[in-house]
Amino acid sequence: MKRLMPGLLAAVLCAQPVMARDELAVYSPDALDRALAGAADARLAVLVPMRDGVGLSTDIYTPKSGSGGKFPVILWKTPYNEHKLRGSTLRYAIEATRRGYVFIMQNERGRYFSEGKYEILGRPQTDGYDTLSWIAAQPWSNGKVGTLGCSSSAEWQLALAAMHHPAHAAMVPMSAGAGIGKVGRFQEQGNWYTGGVPRTLFAPWMYAVDNPLRAELPKGLDEKTRAYIEQYNDLNAKKPAVDWTVHMQRLPYDSMMSSLGEPPATFDSLVHRAPADPAWRTGGLYHDDMGWGVPALWFNAWYDVSIGPNLELYNHARKVGADEAVRANQYAVIAPGTHCSYGRLGPNMKVGDRDMGDASFDTDGAVFGWFDRWLKGDRNAFAASTPHIRYYLMGANRWMASEQWPPAGVTMRRLYLRSGGHANGLDGDGRLDAAAPPAGEAADRYRYDPMNPVPTRGGADCCNGGLVQPGVFDQRPVEARGDVLVYTSDPLDRPVNVVGFVDAVLKVSSSAKDTDFAVKLVDVAPDGTAWIIADTILRARYRDGFDQPAPMEPGRTYTIRPTPMTTAIQFGVGHRIRVEVTSSDFPKFERNLNTGGPNESEKLGVVADNVVRHAGEDASFIDLPVMR
């Protein structure tokens, strides 16, 4: 592992740093519109035909500087209302066309001016493939297309990358984890689950995005008329406001949409799917048996909703790429911050309440250097010396470089959960210890009431309608509860760098047929502030695999292995390492009602008396990837 000094960092980002978007960031919206009009000729509301006859509404911005020539193309595909470009998309369009790229914004099927019925990710392997073929055949295209975007504009790229389309020359997926079905140890089905526990973000997100009763333009309109309509009517439905902090309390969970008056739609078709349901294979998710065919520059963030699957997929692409050029040309940037926050990397950066120092990074320079390399053939644009992994080591607050993930030199360090049987809350006797507990050490017990769940306080999340503020926040208000077990190490006499995948193993039992076990990794500062680093969860019925759900027998001891956590954090001198264990993290995750039944359709729960054991063969522990 090596630290990137400021001069070296600037050298490895790309050969041609971009300053224009920094200037554009202070422009008014009208000034940005004028800047785009000065840089590009626009052809709006073009219906690009798909193989089933559906037309996808597409806005094409061609550089004024090279009229009549052939250009490389950057494609931004979205389910959101971006027919009138705004924000980061608008600034990317201006910069792209100034640099000699055609910039294309296309709406997914079933959204705004695009025809067809909405489907999550918009059929990337057919609609995406057909769009690339159409672009490559246009007289203004040089036949090379790069795909770009964050969140939904990145997630569809993953399944498309498995198609090996000859025009798909490069991609920049940012915060793309909701496009992953299964990869390696992670089977989250587009972030619908973590450890088999539904993430509640999809209720508010789908309320905003899915609109089966949407207004549509009449069929058969000519392109000129469609472009004219686009100037004054965006077909953007304004649904009634919902206070999700109140509405998410509602049971059963599967009534979240119908209770608002929504007709049956995507949420209702997914809410009862189990994590291993074969139906997850019928949509646009990427699965790790699909191959990989495109050089990629990945952008991920430590407090994003799916940092673990994202890095697992990065490793997967480096192993299974279609050829050596694809395998060797997978690069990743892992930033401090939350979902799609890469444009805010800079001095005095805060993530939640924690100061992350100077996290400056030339995101746009890296993006355009990457595209210049693959779409324009400029081998000097993206330096050959660029490390494959550039990641931010939180706590130390500096950029680091590595050629693999986790970095070479990481060794696993095991810390055991120990106590005198009373690890409940901050005043308990729980501790983390390198020494394994002896036989007979007392277990820890707590009572989990689904009607009084442990509240979420920060961590990794996104897109949740205001339910959760993602990021780094003090966990002491949560740790004060008696239904949270708290295990803390002694103060450190030297820094400890934890870099990689973090695994927890718990030996547990319960009075209930099913319950959840949530684990949290925390950095305790010398003043006692307990910063959340990472969190995870597992529904106990899936302890033997997502395809083998089974009830628990009261009092019987089981081994629980929650989904791995992922981070890069320096626990400094005087800091302490802490692990929390409990059975809820609400409203980030759906509450387990503990009945062992169909949780999503139930209204009534039962209280679970849960036990974490840590004695002899029933030791519970956490494995930390420590960089020497």
Secondary structure by P-SEA (a helix, b strand, c coil): cccccaaaaaaaccccccccccccccccaaaaaaaaaacccccccccccccccbbbbbbbbbbcccccbbbbbbbbbccccccccccaaaaaaaaaaaaccbbbbbbccccccccccccccccccaaaaaaaaaaaaccccccbbbbbbccccccaaaaaaaaccccccbbbbccccccccccccccccccccccccccaaaaaaaaaccccccccccccccaaaaaaaaacccccccccccaaaaaaaccccccccccccccccccccccccccccccccccccccccccccbbbbbbbbcccccaaaaaaaaaaaacccccaaaaacbbbbbbccccccccccccccccccccccccccaaaaaaaaaaaacccccccccccccccbbbbbccccbbbbbcccccccbbbbbbbbccccccccccccbbbbccccccccbbbbbbbbccccccccccccccccccccccccccccccccccbbbbbcccccbbbbbccbbbbbbbccccccbbbbbbbbbbbccccbbbbcccccccccccccccbbbbbcccbbbbbbcccccbbbbbcccbbbbbbbccccccccccccccccccccccbbbbbbbbbbbcccbbbbbbbbccc
